Amino acid sequence: MPDTTAPEKRFDDEAGKDGLGQSLGIVRTLYMDAEKGRAAIEVEAEMRMCHSGGVVQGGFVTGWIDAAMARAAMCVTNFEQTPMSLEIKVSFFAPATPGRLVAEAWIERRGRSTMFVEGNLKNAEGVIVAKGTSTIRMMPLIDMSKKK
């Protein structure tokens, strides 16, 4: 597998089919680096995601960081396992506001079935507005789209 993989179709072109990527405002996967255990996504924060006159609700911020962390975890397993969050923590440093943002993530430690992953969310100026950590249990990938 090359150091940096091209974003898989399943993360971007197919995002609107299940609604998750579309609901989260994910624009595209910027990169997934299996060698380094890193990934990044670009998102579009919209007013529909805001409260208090233009501040993005924290659940969206958490979801963006989580989505980047999931991509980092999945690419190091060659997409043969799926991440299940055991715990996630996000610290908010500044308001996220409507516009383009980038969520980046990296694997801090990896065991046989558990990963400790970190990530952040940067605004258009490159300022970190939130940081997150997650403990992830990797499980065998189950294709839920095929009905029995």
Backbone hydrogen bonds, N-H to C=O, Kabsch-Sander energy under -0.5 kcal/mol:
donor,donor_aa,acceptor,acceptor_aa,energy
5,T,3,D,-0.5
5,T,32,M,-3.4
11,F,8,E,-1.6
12,D,8,E,-0.8
12,D,9,K,-0.8
14,E,9,K,-1.7
15,A,12,D,-1.1
17,K,14,E,-1.7
18,D,14,E,-0.8
19,G,15,A,-0.9
21,G,15,A,-0.7
22,Q,15,A,-0.7
23,S,19,G,-3.0
24,L,20,L,-2.4
25,G,21,G,-0.8
25,G,22,Q,-0.6
26,I,21,G,-2.4
27,V,42,E,-2.7
28,R,42,E,-1.5
30,L,28,R,-0.6
30,L,40,A,-2.1
31,Y,40,A,-1.4
32,M,5,T,-1.0
33,D,38,R,-3.5
34,A,3,D,-0.6
34,A,32,M,-0.7
35,E,3,D,-1.0
37,G,33,D,-1.5
38,R,33,D,-1.9
39,A,105,A,-2.0
40,A,31,Y,-2.2
41,I,103,A,-2.4
42,E,28,R,-2.9
43,V,101,L,-2.7
44,E,25,G,-2.7
45,A,43,V,-0.6
45,A,99,G,-3.0
49,M,46,E,-1.9
50,C,47,M,-2.0
51,H,55,V,-2.5
54,G,51,H,-0.9
55,V,51,H,-2.5
56,V,54,G,-0.6
56,V,96,A,-3.2
57,Q,49,M,-2.8
60,F,57,Q,-1.3
61,V,57,Q,-1.3
62,T,58,G,-2.6
63,G,59,G,-2.3
64,W,60,F,-2.4
65,I,61,V,-2.0
66,D,62,T,-2.7
67,A,63,G,-2.4
68,A,64,W,-1.9
69,M,65,I,-2.4
70,A,66,D,-2.5
71,R,67,A,-1.8
72,A,68,A,-2.1
73,A,69,M,-2.2
74,M,70,A,-2.8
75,C,71,R,-2.4
76,V,72,A,-1.1
77,T,73,A,-0.5
77,T,74,M,-1.0
78,N,75,C,-1.4
79,F,74,M,-2.5
80,E,77,T,-1.5
82,T,139,M,-2.8
84,M,137,R,-2.2
86,L,135,T,-3.1
87,E,135,T,-1.5
89,K,133,T,-2.6
91,S,131,K,-3.0
93,F,91,S,-0.5
93,F,129,V,-2.7
94,A,129,V,-1.7
99,G,45,A,-1.9
101,L,43,V,-2.1
102,V,122,K,-2.3
103,A,41,I,-2.2
104,E,102,V,-0.5
104,E,120,N,-2.1
105,A,39,A,-2.6
106,W,118,E,-2.6
107,I,37,G,-1.9
108,E,106,W,-0.6
108,E,116,F,-2.6
109,R,116,F,-1.7
111,G,114,T,-3.3
115,M,136,I,-2.7
116,F,109,R,-2.7
117,V,115,M,-0.6
117,V,134,S,-2.7
118,E,106,W,-2.7
119,G,132,G,-2.3
120,N,104,E,-2.3
121,L,130,A,-2.3
122,K,102,V,-2.9
123,N,127,V,-2.2
126,G,123,N,-2.2
129,V,121,L,-3.1
129,V,127,V,-0.5
130,A,121,L,-1.2
131,K,91,S,-2.2
132,G,119,G,-3.0
133,T,89,K,-2.4
134,S,117,V,-2.6
135,T,87,E,-2.2
136,I,115,M,-3.0
136,I,134,S,-0.6
137,R,84,M,-2.8
138,M,113,S,-3.2
138,M,136,I,-0.5
139,M,82,T,-2.5
141,L,80,E,-1.8
144,M,142,I,-1.2
146,K,143,D,-0.9
147,K,145,S,-0.7
